[in-house]
């Protein structure tokens, strides 16, 4: 029996799906339901379902990032989306991230049953491929492609969040929470797709901004250090020299030379 989790912020939809669909006849069992994204993510981590049926337009949740996170950590999980969000590009991106079906609310029962049957068939094929050595390569390539699409999507969003919040006292767990993965998994993805760890990436973002601010002679270097997220001036100085090859003061003098020449 394949394990199913249902997530939707409309209880009537969750109960309807749980009670109306003949799960046992389809070779499935509902192992959990949730009414918001946070509970849903915890439920997925705990139950590790084979099938996920979920709304992605719930308060406080970035639907596409949630999908990418789940497919990255659980590449074999089949997903059907139920949503009232009518956007073709959004649907296309969801499908590229590995969603099996993208159904608009209100969905008729025939559509839901067809989606579940397709997901079960796909799971059956994956199970068969796993058992057959001759098809093992094909299975690994499909799995790797899904992981790559989802993984790069997560890294892109993580880097964007760091760019926007570099001035805060950011920790790896803060960014991981934002993109709905564990900090261990995010660390692995950052290293895989950028070749750098979290601290290195954050320092590069902060130094890029510090260089921009050094162009303003009215700003003290200590103020710039604090503005880009460093509470320790000595730490800022070490990081800046390591990445720029010169001290912050030397860098400021270098970029100010052309301005003095024109005068």
KAKA-V987009 format. One record per residue. N is the residue number from 1. SS is DSSP state (@ for helix, = for strand, . for the rest). PHI is phi in degrees with one decimal (* if undefined). PSI is psi in degrees with one decimal (NA if undefined). Layout:
N/SS/PHI/PSI
N/SS/PHI/PSI
//
This chain:
1/./*/129.5
2/=/-83.0/136.6
3/=/-82.2/135.4
4/=/-122.7/137.6
5/=/-121.7/136.8
6/=/-118.7/129.0
7/=/-130.2/124.0
8/./-162.4/142.5
9/./-83.2/5.0
10/./-108.6/102.3
11/@/-53.4/-34.2
12/@/-64.5/-32.8
13/@/-72.5/-43.7
14/@/-60.0/-49.7
15/@/-63.8/-39.1
16/@/-61.5/-45.6
17/@/-65.0/-42.3
18/@/-64.7/-39.2
19/@/-94.8/-29.5
20/@/-85.7/-41.4
21/./-72.5/136.6
22/./-84.7/79.1
23/./-60.6/-43.8
24/@/-62.0/-38.1
25/@/-65.9/-26.2
26/@/-90.1/1.4
27/./80.6/28.7
28/=/-131.1/163.6
29/=/-144.3/133.2
30/=/-78.9/116.4
31/=/-101.1/-5.3
32/=/179.4/152.3
33/=/-135.0/154.4
34/=/-146.7/155.9
35/./-113.7/6.6
36/./-154.0/165.8
37/@/-62.8/-41.1
38/@/-63.4/-48.2
39/@/-62.4/-38.0
40/@/-63.1/-42.7
41/@/-63.6/-41.6
42/@/-63.4/-40.3
43/@/-64.0/-41.5
44/@/-63.2/-43.8
45/@/-62.0/-36.0
46/@/-78.9/-47.5
47/@/-88.2/-23.7
48/./47.4/63.9
49/./-71.5/159.4
50/./-83.7/-29.8
51/=/-129.2/134.6
52/=/-122.8/126.4
53/=/-116.2/118.3
54/=/-148.8/147.7
55/./-80.6/148.9
56/./-117.9/2.4
57/./-107.2/63.3
58/./-109.9/149.9
59/./-53.8/134.3
60/./75.3/14.0
61/./-128.3/132.5
62/./-89.2/103.4
63/@/-58.1/-47.6
64/@/-64.9/-38.8
65/@/-66.5/-37.1
66/@/-62.3/-44.3
67/@/-61.4/-48.0
68/@/-58.5/-41.6
69/@/-63.1/-44.0
70/@/-67.3/-42.0
71/@/-70.5/-28.6
72/@/-70.2/-42.6
73/@/-83.6/-32.4
74/./-129.5/72.7
75/./-61.2/-23.2
76/./-88.3/-6.5
77/./-70.3/133.6
78/=/-92.6/138.2
79/=/-128.4/132.4
80/=/-120.1/132.6
81/=/-101.9/132.1
82/=/-111.9/122.9
83/=/-155.6/156.0
84/./-97.9/6.3
85/./-84.8/103.9
86/./-94.9/87.7
87/./-142.0/114.4
88/@/-62.8/-44.4
89/@/-62.3/-39.8
90/@/-62.1/-44.0
91/@/-63.8/-42.1
92/@/-61.9/-42.5
93/@/-66.9/-37.8
94/@/-62.2/-41.2
95/@/-67.0/-38.6
96/@/-63.8/-29.3
97/./-80.4/-1.2
98/./111.1/9.2
99/./-72.9/134.4
100/./-76.4/-47.1
101/=/-137.8/144.4
102/=/-123.3/97.8
103/=/-105.9/133.3
104/=/-86.9/138.7
105/./-77.1/146.8
106/./-78.7/133.4
107/./-92.3/140.8
108/./-81.7/157.9
109/@/-62.0/-34.0
110/@/-62.0/-39.9
111/@/-64.8/-41.8
112/@/-66.3/-44.9
113/@/-63.3/-39.6
114/@/-64.5/-41.1
115/@/-63.2/-42.9
116/@/-65.6/-41.5
117/@/-61.3/-42.8
118/@/-63.3/-43.4
119/@/-63.2/-40.5
120/@/-63.9/-42.7
121/@/-61.9/-41.0
122/@/-65.4/-39.7
123/@/-65.8/-39.7
124/@/-61.3/-41.9
125/@/-65.0/-41.7
126/@/-62.7/-39.8
127/@/-64.6/-40.8
128/@/-65.8/-44.3
129/@/-61.3/-36.7
130/@/-63.6/-35.7
131/@/-80.3/-25.8
132/./-95.8/114.4
133/@/-59.9/-32.8
134/@/-66.3/-22.9
135/@/-104.5/5.8
136/@/-61.7/-40.5
137/@/-61.5/-44.3
138/@/-61.1/-41.0
139/@/-63.4/-43.5
140/@/-65.9/-37.6
141/@/-65.7/-41.4
142/@/-64.5/-43.2
143/@/-63.9/-42.8
144/@/-65.2/-39.2
145/@/-63.1/-44.0
146/@/-62.3/-44.1
147/@/-64.2/-37.7
148/@/-67.0/-44.5
149/@/-62.5/-48.0
150/@/-66.9/-42.9
151/@/-63.2/-44.5
152/@/-66.6/-32.8
153/@/-65.0/-43.5
154/@/-64.1/-45.2
155/@/-62.4/-41.9
156/@/-57.8/-45.5
157/@/-69.9/-35.6
158/@/-65.1/-43.7
159/@/-65.5/-38.3
160/@/-63.7/-40.2
161/@/-65.1/-39.7
162/@/-65.7/-38.6
163/@/-62.2/-34.9
164/@/-84.8/-22.3
165/@/-125.9/22.7
166/./-59.2/-27.3
167/./-75.2/-15.3
168/./-82.1/168.7
169/./-82.4/69.1
170/./-70.0/139.0
171/./-123.3/160.4
172/@/-55.7/-39.7
173/@/-64.3/-32.3
174/@/-63.3/-44.5
175/@/-71.4/-40.0
176/@/-59.7/-42.8
177/@/-60.6/-37.5
178/@/-66.4/-32.7
179/./-105.6/11.2
180/./66.5/32.4
181/./-128.3/167.8
182/./-72.9/155.8
183/@/-64.7/-31.6
184/@/-63.1/-44.7
185/@/-68.4/-40.2
186/@/-64.3/-41.0
187/@/-58.4/-43.1
188/@/-63.5/-42.7
189/@/-67.2/-41.3
190/@/-61.1/-44.1
191/@/-65.3/-38.8
192/@/-66.5/-44.6
193/@/-95.3/-16.1
194/@/-121.5/-18.6
195/./76.7/9.1
196/./-130.8/156.6
197/./-89.6/177.5
198/@/-58.9/-46.9
199/@/-62.5/-41.0
200/@/-64.0/-43.3
201/@/-64.9/-43.6
202/@/-64.3/-40.3
203/@/-64.2/-37.8
204/@/-63.6/-41.8
205/@/-62.8/-45.5
206/@/-66.4/-39.6
207/@/-68.9/-35.0
208/@/-59.7/-44.5
209/@/-69.2/-38.6
210/@/-61.7/-39.6
211/@/-62.0/-39.1
212/@/-63.8/-44.0
213/@/-70.0/-27.8
214/./-66.7/-15.4
215/./-73.0/-11.1
216/./-99.4/104.8
217/./-66.0/-14.5
218/./-78.3/-13.4
219/./-93.1/131.1
220/./-75.7/148.1
221/@/-62.3/-36.1
222/@/-63.7/-36.5
223/@/-68.4/-38.3
224/@/-64.0/-43.5
225/@/-56.6/-45.9
226/@/-67.4/-38.3
227/@/-66.0/-31.1
228/./-94.2/9.2
229/./108.7/7.6
230/./-102.7/125.3
231/./-91.6/-17.8
232/./-109.6/111.8
233/@/-60.9/-38.1
234/@/-64.5/-39.4
235/@/-64.7/-44.5
236/@/-57.0/-45.9
237/@/-62.0/-42.0
238/@/-64.6/-45.2
239/@/-66.3/-41.9
240/@/-62.4/-46.9
241/@/-65.9/-36.2
242/@/-64.0/-41.8
243/@/-86.6/-33.9
244/@/-95.1/-19.3
245/./86.0/-9.2
246/./-139.8/166.7
247/./-73.5/164.2
248/@/-61.2/-38.7
249/@/-67.0/-42.0
250/@/-64.0/-39.0
251/@/-64.0/-43.1
252/@/-60.4/-43.1
253/@/-63.3/-37.1
254/@/-64.7/-46.6
255/@/-77.7/-13.0
256/@/-89.8/-12.0
257/@/-58.5/-48.3
258/@/-59.2/-34.7
259/@/-66.9/-40.1
260/@/-68.9/-35.4
261/@/-64.0/-40.4
262/@/-65.9/-29.8
263/./-73.6/NA
//
